Amino acid sequence: MSTQQTPPTPTATATVKQGRGIVKMVLSGDAIIVRGQPKGGPPPEKQINLSNIVAPRMGRRANMNVPDSVDTNDEPFAWHSRENLRKKCIGKEIYFSIDYAPNNDRCYGTVYLGTDANGENLNLMQIKDGMAEVRKVNVRADNTEHASLVDAEDQAKASGVGKWVEPRPEDAVRNISWTIDNGRNFVDSHRGEPIPVVIEHVRDGCTMRASLPSHHQITFILSGIKTPMIKRDPEDPKKEIADPYAAEAKFFVESRLLQRDVKIILEGVSNQNILLATVLHPNGNITEILLREGFARCVDWSIASYSQGAEKLRAMEKQAKERKSRIWKDYVAKVQEAITGEREFTGKVIQVINADAIAVKTTNGEVRTIHLASVRPPRYDDVVHTKGKDAPPEAPKGKSRPLYDVPYMFEAREFMRKKLIGKKVTVTIDYIKPSSAATDTLGAFPERTCATVRSGGMYNISLKQGVLYKIMRELLKHAKQSIHSSLYLPFLQRAGKSEAVVEYVFGGSRLKLFLPKETCLITFLLAGIDCPRGARNGAQGVMEADAYSDEALALTKENCMHREVSVEVETIDRAGNFIGWLFVEGVNMSQLLLENGLSKIHFTAERSNFYRSLQAAEEKAKTQNINIWSGYVEPVAQVKTEEPTERKTNYRSVYVTEVTPQLHLFCQFSDAGSKLDTLMEKMRGCLIADPPLPGSHQARRGEFCVARFTEDDMWYRARVEKVDKDKLHVHYIDYGNKEIIPSNRVASLPGDYNTGALLPQAHEYSLALVNPPEDPDSLADAFRALCGMVGNVQFKVNVEYKDGVDFVTLLNQDETLNVGKALIGDGFCTVAKRGEKRLQKMMTEFYAEQSNAKKQHLNLWRYGDITEDDASEFGYSKK
């Protein structure tokens, strides 16, 4: 901004200062932000509050990082006042005269439209239009400017204009919607039609917030592109880290769109539940302009949503690359890598990865991934733009599965599978596509070997019968669906052997099958064997893979992947997985795994017709000492050792953090408290520095996350136990308590603070030799008694035995209180009988306490002996 006088000193508030600038943003009916002319980068800015007038206050959204912050509504006519000033001056040059400047960034003054004080007085305009009132201050009698404002206010009141109108209209106060419950439905409701909006905020070159005519406040990103970002420094939240050209891209968009009347087309919703849109300005499409000027790059994950044609974006990006404009200044065109080694080899196809990619096992045992040269598989955007403009949008149903959702893809893959799987092929390498580095939206792509593949007398498989484009007689959208196991189990059992195609191999004994006759997908487990399992997520974090799990996976994958098989379904497990027998060309896969020493017989095999053959296969592997049986020695009859009669004690100090109504305890080890405190402090600091966008995280059952606890509104590590529409059932893994919270109070768990950094600190226990009552009222009494005993006191625990959970003795630090014995002695619980000799002494003590409670008729025993046969009326039954 150019100024005509030297700036005043910080204490010289009476010195008058004038200047010119361009209105960047109108904050309210009495406040604007003015910028100067850009010189080598974004220009300086200053906030100017209009002197001597007060406009109605605008509503604000609650700040999640500020405790007790709440949404506020507009004062009457606040929006009208802001819009009146915005439409008058946004983007225009103004002249200002400063009356008072509390700091360098904010001041109070009179603003004129134009380049000098002869232009329209915006302070006076707001008063005349009834959009503000005169500030009630003591002024000198000869202050003509203040007097003119007062006269204008009197005229506005007399005329009943603006905020002085009577009666007050219904639209005097906006009904603001800060959030959108269902982004997909919201996008579908507008059916791709241009919507008039005002751009209220520009976060970066491709992320903006807009106000709709319905006063919905929506945040969206531009479809198909990504500009350089501005992020917070994790170590210093007040410091920003900007990518090269991030500030320039933001200013480029702000100077053209901020608080301008534009139109947007809502085109989709990202995986983070952020809207995708295109902004249409009278002077052009900002998406295409950003690409042309070298401020943005195309991104594959959202370019299919761009309604104006993805090819145009690719062409503009290519032009910017060729000119080496801005972010492409160091761009070097990729050159095709030279082919080293053998250009032609033979092998067996063991997997059809996609319609353009296969896995080939060479004669030396190496598995190579080969991509068909000069072709690509079908994509959804091949047909999405051929539909009519009036065609209703199609929302995805459930989890996206491209193989079945993308037209042509399943048929193309099936053509490849039937022609190639298990066949010998000749591969001629045509070229090698170099690897690409990872970006913020896309992962790194490895180097690809692109080749011509021939099988037997066939020509190039990629061109035979027009596999990618001529295979379909009509356009179909496939809807293969995973089925509800319990409904189909009787049908599959009666069917006997069913034909299936192996879609995927998860592990040695776990596969995904496609049943063509029923057009459904099922998860299938091989019956009769106990196969090594790979690495997996468990309640305590990532569980390591079992020995020989990779070898078992490789054997099953080589023999089954994408093969046509026969299956006999026997039953299902609790997770809904089908269990049965699978045959590949007549070979029982359970038996094959046993013969290769890659599994053991499961006890359930004893009742099957294949038990003898399975047993013989296992014995053969034991004799050969292969894989899991390497080093196997026939067991020698062991002399039975006498069961110990003395308890083993190894007490650990704990704090009880949660008591469940079923009398289970969650405890934290006291020696690990400092580690948890340190982790929680760092994790919360990270979330404050880079706060998650509310509602952006799509939680899944069983995953670890961070959740805001309702009672103190602080972040804690948690595990999602159930997803119920917009409500989540979470279990706080470091404290043991559970609650149901809205989905917008959950965010992704940062990688530095997951269970790999520190295991869950809440350990679940149950009291040894204590049998809770079955009657709900009596159980509630016992629960209250247990809560009263544990409190915020340090205890000691000793694990006595395991039965699903660890059963423990819980003592206070001076060992004067045995919590389990006290519950029995007070008549809240009964003794749980155990047969271990080492527990007999402790059980005798517990029975003595129970006898005393019975004699004194305490609680459970107040009506007599509840262990008698006729005591079922009291809600008690013998164990």
URNOR-V409633 format. One record per run of one state. SS is the DSSP state (a for helix, b for strand, c for the rest). FROM is the first residue (numbers start at 1). LEN is the number of residues. If there is no record, write none. Layout:
ss->SS from->FROM len->LEN
ss->SS from->FROM len->LEN
This chain:
ss->c from->1 len->1
ss->b from->2 len->2
ss->c from->4 len->13
ss->b from->17 len->12
ss->c from->29 len->2
ss->b from->31 len->5
ss->c from->36 len->9
ss->b from->45 len->6
ss->c from->51 len->2
ss->b from->53 len->2
ss->c from->55 len->23
ss->a from->78 len->12
ss->c from->90 len->3
ss->b from->93 len->8
ss->c from->101 len->5
ss->b from->106 len->8
ss->c from->114 len->6
ss->b from->120 len->2
ss->a from->122 len->7
ss->c from->129 len->4
ss->b from->133 len->2
ss->c from->135 len->9
ss->a from->144 len->16
ss->c from->160 len->2
ss->a from->162 len->3
ss->c from->165 len->5
ss->a from->170 len->3
ss->c from->173 len->4
ss->b from->177 len->1
ss->c from->178 len->5
ss->a from->183 len->8
ss->c from->191 len->4
ss->b from->195 len->10
ss->c from->205 len->2
ss->b from->207 len->6
ss->c from->213 len->3
ss->b from->216 len->7
ss->c from->223 len->2
ss->b from->225 len->3
ss->c from->228 len->2
ss->b from->230 len->3
ss->c from->233 len->7
ss->b from->240 len->3
ss->c from->243 len->3
ss->a from->246 len->12
ss->c from->258 len->3
ss->b from->261 len->9
ss->c from->270 len->5
ss->b from->275 len->7
ss->c from->282 len->2
ss->b from->284 len->2
ss->a from->286 len->7
ss->c from->293 len->3
ss->b from->296 len->3
ss->c from->299 len->1
ss->a from->300 len->4
ss->c from->304 len->6
ss->a from->310 len->14
ss->c from->324 len->2
ss->a from->326 len->3
ss->c from->329 len->8
ss->b from->337 len->1
ss->c from->338 len->6
ss->b from->344 len->11
ss->c from->355 len->2
ss->b from->357 len->6
ss->c from->363 len->4
ss->b from->367 len->6
ss->c from->373 len->8
ss->a from->381 len->4
ss->c from->385 len->17
ss->a from->402 len->4
ss->c from->406 len->3
ss->a from->409 len->12
ss->c from->421 len->3
ss->b from->424 len->10
ss->c from->434 len->2
ss->b from->436 len->1
ss->c from->437 len->8
ss->b from->445 len->1
ss->c from->446 len->2
ss->b from->448 len->7
ss->c from->455 len->9
ss->a from->464 len->3
ss->c from->467 len->14
ss->b from->481 len->2
ss->c from->483 len->2
ss->a from->485 len->11
ss->c from->496 len->1
ss->b from->497 len->9
ss->c from->506 len->4
ss->b from->510 len->6
ss->c from->516 len->4
ss->b from->520 len->7
ss->c from->527 len->2
ss->b from->529 len->3
ss->c from->532 len->4
ss->b from->536 len->3
ss->c from->539 len->2
ss->b from->541 len->3
ss->c from->544 len->5
ss->a from->549 len->12
ss->c from->561 len->3
ss->b from->564 len->9
ss->c from->573 len->5
ss->b from->578 len->7
ss->c from->585 len->2
ss->b from->587 len->2
ss->a from->589 len->7
ss->c from->596 len->3
ss->b from->599 len->3
ss->c from->602 len->1
ss->a from->603 len->5
ss->c from->608 len->3
ss->a from->611 len->14
ss->c from->625 len->2
ss->a from->627 len->3
ss->c from->630 len->22
ss->b from->652 len->8
ss->c from->660 len->4
ss->b from->664 len->6
ss->a from->670 len->20
ss->c from->690 len->14
ss->b from->704 len->5
ss->c from->709 len->6
ss->b from->715 len->10
ss->c from->725 len->2
ss->b from->727 len->6
ss->c from->733 len->5
ss->b from->738 len->5
ss->a from->743 len->3
ss->b from->746 len->3
ss->c from->749 len->2
ss->a from->751 len->3
ss->c from->754 len->9
ss->b from->763 len->5
ss->c from->768 len->2
ss->b from->770 len->2
ss->c from->772 len->4
ss->a from->776 len->15
ss->c from->791 len->3
ss->b from->794 len->9
ss->c from->803 len->3
ss->b from->806 len->7
ss->c from->813 len->5
ss->b from->818 len->1
ss->a from->819 len->7
ss->c from->826 len->4
ss->b from->830 len->2
ss->c from->832 len->5
ss->a from->837 len->19
ss->c from->856 len->3
ss->a from->859 len->3
ss->c from->862 len->9
ss->a from->871 len->4
ss->c from->875 len->5
